Amino acid sequence: MFASGPIVIDFIILVRCQEVAVTCVRSASRKCSPSPPSTTGTPVEEARNMFEGVVADLLNKYIGKYVSNLDSKNLNISIFKGDVELKDLQLRPEALAELNLPVEVKAGHVGQLKIDIPWTSLFSADIHVSVENVYILTGPVTDRKYDPVRERQLQAAAKRQLLESLEQSALEGVVNKASEDPTLVEKLSANLLHRIQLSVRHIHVRYEDTITNGDHAFACGLMLKQLVVCTTDAHWKPRGSAEISGSMMHKIIKMDELSLYWNPYVPEQHLLKTRLNTDGWKNILRISIDSHTIFEEELDFIMEPAAAQARLILNSDNSMTLPKLFMDFTVEEVEVLISRQQFLNLINLGESFKMMRIQQRYRKYRPDVSLKVNPNAWWHYAYTSIVEEQIRPYSWSRIKAHRAKYKQYVHVYKQYLENPDNEMAQTTLKTLEEGLDVTNILIAREQAKLQFAREAPDRARKQVKKNNGWFSWIWGEEEEEVIVEVDPKQSGAWLSTLTNEERQKLFSVIGYDENSKNQQYPRKVK
């Protein structure tokens, strides 16, 4: 499992760099930040301002998704200065919605997030990214009293995650956007990836559960001491990317002390969730990375702390004679051991997650007293659950209200397609999505796209996707699916505003050859 971790991180960085590169090349005039690009500077200055806006937009989007106390205004100012340093960040309770599990963040802390972006020499100097002291304490959503505000946040986050997974993936979008000139995007992405130096230190994610077993609690967690991704020379010695030239990019990934533990029996006084009113829980998680103990109780490892190293060689040459990627992966001795009690705990947790998902739907009707104390309340709980979830939603008043909400969503989503930076439309959409399920949201979006395509045909394009039907192998026919895509509003291409000298300078820095677009690639064998 841990063998794929560094590769996944590097892959995510590549995808994000591709997003930035594609947005810079094809959406130069789009407003991406509260501070719009200047229209009085040179094309290079405008490109830089636009690039800053894109980075600010991406960081606000992806950091704000997980952090609750993010100051977007100060973040934008730091980005424009090229020195982003965020400290003592608090994670949102719904930060783990991507796991699609009935769990929440009880407490989450990021000690430091630092990004150095050299705007004056973006394509020749290193971009340093550092993350330190990430401590997360999680638990089931059903081990606390029902909180309607937090419950809506968790449901909204899970709904957004499902919508994003159903929408076109980020990588597919980048590939489609870059189809006109894939070589340029590839060179931009490779250049940015070459400059990124990543450092991650001290990560501890712990899950505490008092629900699954009933009579006793258990805890499990993941710890990582250090992860470093840096550029090296041909002899695998760390060097600044400005000191290295040529078409071969050397990256080394080092991971120290990655481990998994599972303590099947944890005394109640040793649970960290009882100490969230102070900073003691963070210090305990930090110390345990080195001591491997919590309250003098040793961690029961499923995977002992292990180290690994990967050496990557990325070939950016247009020649087809050499592979694009070489990788040498080395892992030290890894000891994996699971006891019978740990295995039984794991099975019980899977069953418990199923029950928690069902219980989440009816928690708002559940009484706070036990069955023996007030049986009538529990009978009323069963009655209310059936009526509110199975009968009243199909009443005429509910159907009428749902239809009005659906029509409003279609109308506002068309406004969002017209101007994706419309904050009022974004806020209204989030509010309406709380009362609509995923199916209705997807149908409403497609209907809005079709209406928008009729009203603004110059901003929309249709793609015909051919699918093989059930009987296509008999009749030799294919089914056609029409997909409507809407382009963001833009007034021109950034590259066309550059002079020949400026274009050649940019292409020279990233190693791009305009004539390579006509390169003949090997034919795919069917």
N, C-alpha and C positions, 0 to 999 in steps of 0.2 A: 504493500500500500504506500509506504513512505518513499519507495523508489520513484514513484511518478510525481511526487510533490514538487520538486524543483522544476521539472519539465513543465508541469501545469502552470507554475508561476511565470516561467519564461514565456509560455504560450499566451497567457493572459496579457502580459506586457506587450507582446507582439501585436495582439488584436487591438489593444488600446492605442498603440502607436499607429496602426493602420487607420483607426478611426480618426485620429488627429490628422494624419497625412492626407487622407481622402477629403476630410472636411476642409482642410486648408486649400487644396487644389481646386475643389469643385464648388465650394460655398464661401468664397472669399468675402462677399458683400453681405452675408447674412449676419444679423445682429446676434451675438452670442454672449454678451455680458452687459452689465449695467453701464459700462463705459464704451460707447461705440467707437470704432476706428476713426481716426482723423481723415478728413477728405482733402486736407491741404498739403500733406506730406508727399514724399516720393512714393512710387509703387512699392519699393522695398520696405519703407517705413509702414505703409499701410498693411503690407503682408505680415510684418512683425506684430503690429497691433491686433490684426485679425487672429494671428496664431495665439497671442496671449488670451484673447477672448475665448477661443476654442478650449484652451487648457483650463481656464477658469470655469467654463461651463461644465467640462467633464469632471473636474475635481469637486465642484459643488454638487453635481449629480450623484457621483459614486461615494463620496465621503459623507454627504448629507443623508444618504440612504441608511447609513449605519450609526451616525453620530447625532446625539440629541442637542448638544450645546455648541453647535458649529456657528461661528459668526461669519456669515457669507461676505459681509462688507469688508471686514478686515482680511479675510482670505483672498478676496480679489486684489486688495492693495498689496498684499504680500506676493501674490503671483506676478503682478506687474513689476515689482522690485526684483523678482527672481529669487527670493529667499522666503520659502514657506516653512514656518516652524510652528506647529500646533502642539500644545502640551495639555495634559490632564483632560483628555477627551472622555466623555461618558457615552457608552453605547446605548442605543435604543432597546427597549424590551423586545421589539420585533426584529432585531438585527439578524436573527437566525431563521428567518422565514424561508430562506432558500432551501433549508433542509427538509421542508415539508413534513415536520414532526410537531406534535403537540407540546412543544417546549418553548420557553421564553428565557430571556436574559434577566436574571435576578439582579445582577450587578456586573457592569462591564467598564473596564478602564484601559485607555491607551495612554501610556506615559508620554510618548513623544512621537510625532510624525514630522519628518523634516525632508524637504525637497529643495534642492538647489538647481535652478534653471538658468543657465548662462544665455540670456536673450541676445547679447551682443555678439556671441559666437556660438549660436545654437547648433550648427552642423559641424563644429570643430572641437568643442569642449565637452567635458563629461557632464552628465546629469546624475546627481547623487540623490538616492532615495533611501531614507533610513527610518525604520520602525522599531521602537523599543518598548519593553515592559507592557505587553498586552495580557491582561488578566481578565478572564471571563468566568463568572459563576452562573450556571444555568440550572434549570429544574423544570418539572412539569407545570403546566398552566393550571392544573386542578388542585394544587396544594395550598391555595390561598382563597380568600373570600372573593366572590364575584365582583369585579370592577368593570362597569359598563364602558368607561372611557378606554381603559387598557384593552378590553376585549374587542372593541371596535378597531383599535390600532392593529391588533394582531390579525384580525380578519381582513382588514384592508391590505396589510402587507402580504398576507398569503394570497389574496386575490390578485394583487399586482404581480407577484412572482409567477402565478399561473398564466396571467395574460402575457407577460414577457416571454415565457417559455413557449406559448402557442404562437406568438408573433414570430416574424422572421428573425433568426438568430443573428447576433452581431457579426459573426464571421461571414455568413452568407450575404448580409447586407454590404459588407466591405467588398466582397468579391464582385457583387453585382454593380456597385458604384464604380469599381475600378476596372470594369470590363473594357472601357474605351481605351485605357492606357495602363495595363497591368504592370509594365516594367517600371514606369515612373513611381507608382505607389510602392512597388517592391523595393526600389532603391531608397526611397524616403524612409520606409519602415525599417529596412536593414540599417540605415545610417543612425536612426534614433535608437534602435535596439543596441547598436554598437556603443553608443554613448552612455547608456543607462548602467549605473553601478548601484546594486541593491544590497542592503544590509538589514537583516531582521534579527533581533536579539530578545531573548526572554519572553516566551509565550507559554501560558498555562491556561488551559480551558478545562473546567471541572464541572461535572454534572452530579447533583445530589438529588436523591429520590427517596421520599418517605411514603409514597403512595403504593408502589408496585407490590412490595412484600407485606405491607400492613403492620406486621409486628416489629420490624426492624428496618433501618435505613441502609442504603448502600451508596457508594460514590465511585465514579470512574472519571478518567481524564486523559488529556493529551498534553505533553510537555515538549518544548523545543528550546534548546539553549541558544543556538545560533544558526543562521542561514546567510550565506554570503554569495552573491553573484557579481563577478567582476570580469573586466576585459584584461587579457594577458597578451604577451608576445608569443612568438612561435615556440619558445622554450617554457611556456606556462608560468612565466613570472609576471606578477601584476604590473601593468603599465597604464599610463594614461592613454586614452584612445587617440589623443592628438599626436602621440609619439609613434603610432602604428599606422602603417599604410599597406596597400595591397588589397586584393579581392578576398583574402581569407580572414574571417573574423574568429578569434579565439576567445571563448568564454569558459570560465571555470566556476562550478557551483559546489560549494562546500556546506555540508550540513553536520552539525554536532549535537549529539545527545537528543535524538528524537525517541520518545518512549510513550507507551500506553500502559495505564494501570487500571485495576478494577478491584476495589475493596468491597467484598460482599457483605461485610458487617461493619457498620459505623455507629458508634454510640451517639446518642442525641447531642451530648455536650460537645462533640467533635465536629458538628455540622457548622460550616462557615456561614450559612444563611442566617444563623442566629446572631451574627456579628456584623451585619451590614450597616449598622448605625455608626460605625467607626471605620477608620482606614486599616484596622487590624487584618481584615481578610486579604487585602492586597499584599501586605507584608508576609503573611503566611504562605500565600501562593508563590511569591517571589523567592522566599527562602527554600521552599520545598523543591525547587528546580535543582538546587545543588545538594541539599541534605537528603532528599528522597523520603522525607518524613513530614507528617502533619500531626501536631500535638503529640510528638514522640511516638506516633504510630507509623510503622513503616508502610510504604506504598507497596501494594501487591501487584507487581508488574505482569502484564500479559506479554508485552514486548520490552525487553530490557533496553536501556539507553544505547542507541546505535548511532554510528557515524557513517556518512557516505560522501562520495565525491564524483562529480560528473564533469568530463571535459568535452566541450562542444566546439566543433569547427564548422562555421557557416560559410559556404561559398557563394559570394555575390557576383561571380563572373557569369557572363551570359553564355559561356561555352557549355555545351551539353556533354562534354567528355568526362567531367567529374561530377560526383554526387553533390547535391546541395547541402547535405548535412552529414557530418561524421560525429559519432558520439562514443565515448569510452566511459562506462559506468562502473565504479568500484564501490563495493559495500564491505564494511568490516563484518566481523562475526555478529550475527543476529540471533538472539535467543528468544524464541516464542514458546510460551507455556501457558496453558489455560487449565485451571482446576475444575473439578466437577461442580463446585458451588458457583464458580464464576460462569460456567456454561449454563447452569440452571437459571441464574440471574438474568443472563442474556435472553434466554427463551421467554422468561416471565416478562421482561421489559417489552419485548415485541408484542405480546398479548395485551399488556397494559396500555401500550400506545393505541391499539385498536379501540379499546374501551374509552380512552381519553378523548379520541376524536368524536365518538358518539356523544359522550357526556358534554363536550364543548357546545354542542348545538342546543342543549336543554338546560344549561347551567343557570341562565337568567330566571328560570322558573323554579329552581330547586330551593326548598326551604332550608333554613339554617339550623333547624332542630333535628334531633335524631328521630327515627321511626317510632321508638318506644315512648318517647315523650309526647309526641303529637301525631298520631296516625292520620287524623283528618287532614292535616297539612300535606301529607304525602299523597293522599287520595286526590286532593285538589291539585297537587303538582302533576300527577299523571293526567288528570282531566285537562288542565291548562295546556300541557305540552301537546296533546293530540289536537285540541281545538285550534290553538294558535299556529301550529305547523302544518296541519293537514286539512283543516276545514275553512277557517276564516280567510286564508290567502286567496281562495277561489270565490269569495263573495264579490258582488258587483262593485261595491265601493272600493275594495282593494284592487280589483282589475282596472277600474277607471283611473285610480291614482297611479297604478303601475304604467298604464298606457301614457298618461301625461308625462311621467318622468322619463319614459323611453323617448318620446318625441322631443322633449327638451334636451336630452343627451345627444340626439342626432343633430339638432340645431347648433348646440354649443361645440360639438366635435367638428362641424364644418367651419366654425370660426377658428378653431385650433388649427385646422388644415390650412386655412388662409394665412394665419400668422402663428407659428408654433411658439413664439415668445410672448404670447398674450397671457399674462399671469392671471388675469381674472378668469379666462376660459379654463386654464389649468386647475385653478381652485374649484371652480364650479364642477368640472368633470370629476374631480376626486370626491366631492360631496355627493354627486349623483351616483357614483359607482358603489357607494356604501349600500344603496338600496336596490341595486341590480345584481343579478348573478352573472357569472362569466359568459354564459351562452348568450344572454341578452346584450351584454356589452359588445361582444364580437359581432353579433348581427347588426347592432346599431352602428358600429364603426364602418362596416362594409356598406351599409345603406347610405351613410354620410359620404363615403368615398364615391359611390356611384352618382349621387346628386351633385357632388362637387365637380365630378368629371364632366357632367352635362353643363354646369354653369361656367366652368373655367377649363375648357378642353386643352388650352395651351399649357396648363400646369399639371395635367394628368396624362398618363400613358397606360395603355392596356397591353398586357402580355397574355398570350395564349399558351397554356401549358397542356400538353397532350398526356393523357393518362390511359393506360391499358385497362379496358373494362373486363368484366368477367368472361364475356364471350368474344373478346377481340381476337383470341387465338383461333376461333372458328371462322368468324366473318372477315377477319383482317381489317377491322375498323378500330379507331381510337377515339376515346372521349376527349372533348376539349373543355378546359376550365379557364375562364377569363379572370385574370388577376389585375386589379386596378391599383396603380401606384401613383402617389402624389409627390411631385418634386417640391422642395422648399422654395419659397420666393427668393429669387436672386436676380441681380441686374447685370451680371457679366462674369466672365471668367478671369481669375486673378492672373494666370500666366499670360493672357493676352495683353495685360497692361504693362508687362515688363519689356524693357528694351532687349535687343539681341545680346548686348554685352552682359546685362543682368541675368538673362536666361542662361547664357553659357557659364557664368560664374556659379550659379546655383547648381547646374547640371554637373559641373566639374567637381564641386564639393561632394556631392552625393554619388558620383561615379555613374551618371546616367548618360546614355548615348541615344540621341533621338533616332538614329538609323536602326537601333536594335528593335524598334517596334515591328519591323518587317521581318524579324528573324523567324525562320522556319523551325518549329519545334518538332520533335519526333512524333510520328503519327501514332495515335492510340490504337492498340490492337484489340479488336473485339472478339 
